[in-house]
Amino acid sequence: MRLSTAMWFAIAGLSALLRWGLEFADPQYYDPESTLDYAAVVAQSAAGLATGIALLLLWRNPPVRRGSTLLVVAGIAAVAQGLGNLLEDAFDIESGQWGFVLGGVAMLLALIGAGVVALTVRSSTRWTGLFLLVGATGALLGVGLVSMGLAWIAFSFWIAMHLPATANMS
């Protein structure tokens, strides 16, 4: 479980960094026509979906029990953001914007809450809160995708190295 969680955080981080990097090629993100345009849409959607999967896996065996319900909220919201983005931009379904916007806002707030709660716990894993707080910036897009991407990649290494296979810390 620990390694699959770490893998999904790494995929989410790499997707976020890819989406940010594609911005330099100036894709037509909101009305895609070229392969580059669609690559930007898919990278953004993949970052949201992979973040959601990673957070839900982290919730199943969280490093910090207190406040772990917020990880579920953030995970579901991240999936909604990723799917909403895909529906809105790749398939031109306007109602997808609601999933993208509301999912992004809910993910941001839930990750901030989970991060603060994790930092207040007296445990060797309290610093997971820092990863969650920095990762939350991805909901802001732009440079937020860089900080989220780097946070999720660093968090994936931290999970793989520091969390036991079954973390039961409180």
C-alpha positions in Angstrom: 0.0 0.0 0.0 2.8 2.4 0.9 4.6 2.0 -2.4 1.4 2.4 -4.5 0.6 5.5 -2.6 4.1 6.9 -3.2 3.8 5.9 -6.9 0.5 7.8 -7.3 1.9 10.9 -5.6 4.9 10.8 -8.0 2.6 10.4 -11.0 0.5 13.4 -9.8 3.7 15.5 -9.3 5.1 14.7 -12.7 1.8 15.4 -14.4 1.6 18.8 -12.6 5.2 19.7 -13.7 4.5 18.5 -17.2 1.3 20.7 -17.4 3.3 23.7 -16.1 6.1 23.1 -18.6 3.7 22.9 -21.5 2.6 26.4 -20.6 5.8 27.7 -22.2 4.7 26.4 -25.6 1.6 28.5 -25.2 -1.1 25.9 -25.7 -4.6 26.9 -26.5 -5.9 25.3 -23.4 -9.6 26.3 -23.3 -10.3 25.5 -26.9 -7.8 22.7 -27.9 -7.0 22.1 -31.5 -3.5 20.7 -31.7 -1.7 17.8 -30.1 0.1 20.2 -27.8 -3.3 21.7 -26.7 -4.7 18.3 -25.9 -1.5 17.3 -24.1 -1.9 20.3 -21.8 -5.5 19.3 -21.1 -4.6 15.7 -20.4 -1.7 16.6 -18.2 -3.9 18.9 -16.1 -6.6 16.3 -15.8 -4.0 13.6 -15.0 -2.6 15.7 -12.2 -6.0 16.1 -10.6 -7.0 12.4 -11.0 -3.6 11.1 -9.8 -3.7 13.5 -6.8 -7.2 12.2 -5.9 -6.1 8.6 -6.1 -3.0 9.3 -4.1 -5.0 11.1 -1.4 -7.6 8.3 -1.1 -4.8 5.7 -0.8 -3.1 7.9 1.8 -6.4 8.0 3.7 -6.7 4.2 3.8 -3.6 4.1 5.9 -2.8 7.7 6.9 0.4 8.7 8.7 -1.8 10.8 11.0 -5.3 9.6 12.0 -6.6 12.9 13.3 -8.2 14.9 10.5 -7.8 12.1 8.0 -11.4 12.6 6.8 -10.2 15.7 5.2 -8.0 13.5 3.0 -11.1 11.8 1.6 -12.7 15.2 0.9 -9.5 16.4 -0.8 -9.2 13.2 -2.8 -12.8 13.2 -4.1 -12.5 16.9 -4.9 -9.2 16.3 -6.8 -10.9 13.6 -8.9 -13.8 16.0 -9.5 -11.4 18.7 -10.6 -9.5 16.3 -13.0 -12.7 14.9 -14.5 -14.3 18.4 -14.8 -11.3 19.7 -16.6 -11.3 16.8 -19.0 -15.0 17.1 -19.7 -14.9 20.9 -20.1 -11.8 21.2 -22.2 -11.2 17.9 -24.1 -14.9 17.1 -24.8 -16.3 20.7 -24.8 -18.9 19.9 -22.1 -19.5 23.3 -20.4 -20.9 21.8 -17.2 -17.5 20.3 -16.6 -16.3 23.7 -15.4 -18.3 23.2 -12.2 -16.4 20.1 -11.3 -13.1 21.8 -12.2 -13.8 24.9 -10.2 -15.6 23.5 -7.2 -13.3 20.5 -7.0 -10.3 22.8 -7.1 -11.7 25.0 -4.3 -12.7 22.0 -2.1 -9.4 20.3 -2.7 -7.5 23.5 -1.7 -9.5 24.0 1.5 -9.4 20.3 2.5 -5.7 20.0 2.0 -5.1 23.2 4.0 -7.2 21.7 6.8 -5.5 18.3 6.7 -2.1 20.0 6.6 -2.8 22.1 9.6 -4.2 19.2 11.6 -1.2 17.0 10.6 1.2 19.7 11.8 -0.4 20.0 15.2 -0.1 16.3 16.0 2.8 15.2 18.2 4.2 12.5 16.0 7.2 11.8 13.9 4.9 12.0 10.9 3.5 15.5 11.6 5.6 17.0 8.8 3.3 15.3 6.3 1.3 18.4 7.0 3.9 20.5 5.2 3.7 18.4 2.1 -0.1 18.7 2.1 0.0 22.5 2.6 2.5 23.0 -0.2 0.6 20.5 -2.4 -2.6 22.5 -1.9 -1.1 25.4 -4.0 -1.7 23.3 -7.1 -5.3 24.3 -7.0 -4.2 27.8 -7.7 -2.6 26.7 -11.1 0.3 28.6 -12.6 3.3 28.5 -10.4 1.1 26.5 -8.0 1.5 23.6 -10.3 5.3 23.7 -9.8 5.1 23.8 -6.0 2.4 21.0 -6.0 4.5 18.9 -8.5 7.6 19.2 -6.4 5.7 18.7 -3.1 4.0 15.5 -4.4 7.3 14.1 -5.8 9.1 14.8 -2.5 6.2 13.4 -0.5 6.3 10.2 -2.6 9.9 9.7 -1.6 9.1 10.5 2.0 6.3 8.0 2.0 8.4 5.3 0.5 11.2 5.8 2.9 9.5 6.8 6.2 6.1 5.3 6.4 5.9 1.7 7.6 4.0 -0.7 5.3 1.0 -0.3 7.7 1.2 3.1 9.5 -1.0 3.1 12.6 0.3 6.3 14.2 -2.0 8.7 16.0 
